[in-house]
Amino acid sequence: MQLREVIRLAAQRLREAGIFTSVLDAEVLLAHVLGVQRTFLYSHPDYRLTEEEKWRYEELVNRRLGHEPIAYLVGEKEFWSRTFKVDGRVLIPRPETERLVEAALSLARGFSPQRLKIIDVGTGSGAIGITMAAELEKVWVLATDLSPEALCVARENAQRLGVREKIDFLLSSGLSAISGVFHLILSNPPYIPTGELANLPAGVRNYEPLMALDGGEDGVKLHEALIVESASRLMVGGWLLLEVGEKIAGLVGKKAWDSGNYGEVKVLHDYLGEARVVAMRKV
Ligand code: GLN
């Protein structure tokens, strides 16, 4: 069977299962099985799959039919132009989070030439902390998570991306075990209200770690805790940056003001005009 036909048959099954990106997914999974770029699939139409390749492709397509995210099936996801290893132990890094990284890098440049100290709370795959470590020259990042399994993934990513010397990992649910003061505290805390978890798409709800998504009753439980705890871990002039969704941005901003610990509170928007980050500066 020609590769084109293999793709067509898989895409048809995916489409029937309600997957809108059926052709793309069929191609991405096939390229992954063959260990090639997608362009290979069309430049080598006569390539014949071995029995093992057929079997592995079938398995991945079947898992995709159950709406398992592509990133878990291929075991990686791109974030800020780097490839992060991901699996079901960690949240898949989202492009939205690049807005937080962009803001953090621009604030970081304002502190140079000092050696920056940064905390990434709830590091997951390590996306935020590792990107900061890789993009900045003089920096030390402390990345925390309350999942030991997530820390394994993050450590491996730090190793693979060559920043192991600039980053340390800590199993911790908050900041209480951390001493010293930092220039930046960054976090993409879970922010789906508990009651809305059931409405998430199946691929998210059934496959991504619940603890990386559940933001408590109103979705701001973790933000609230970090607004309080960060005050004593930031140096004067340091910033706390929290990722938010449009619905909770106002509430998070209000809690930041009400805490009395921050002299400047800003809501940053993404390129779609949606509130994406609340940034607050310690006074
Ligand atoms: N910091 C990680 C990310 O942004 C994980 C966040 C989380 O698990 N809520 O992708």
Boltz pocket constraint, residues with backbone or C-beta under 6 A from the ligand:
constraints:
  - pocket:
      binder: B
      contacts: [[A, 91], [A, 92], [A, 93], [A, 94], [A, 97], [A, 121], [A, 122], [A, 123], [A, 124], [A, 125], [A, 126], [A, 127], [A, 128], [A, 188], [A, 189], [A, 190], [A, 211], [A, 212], [A, 213]]
      max_distance: 6.0
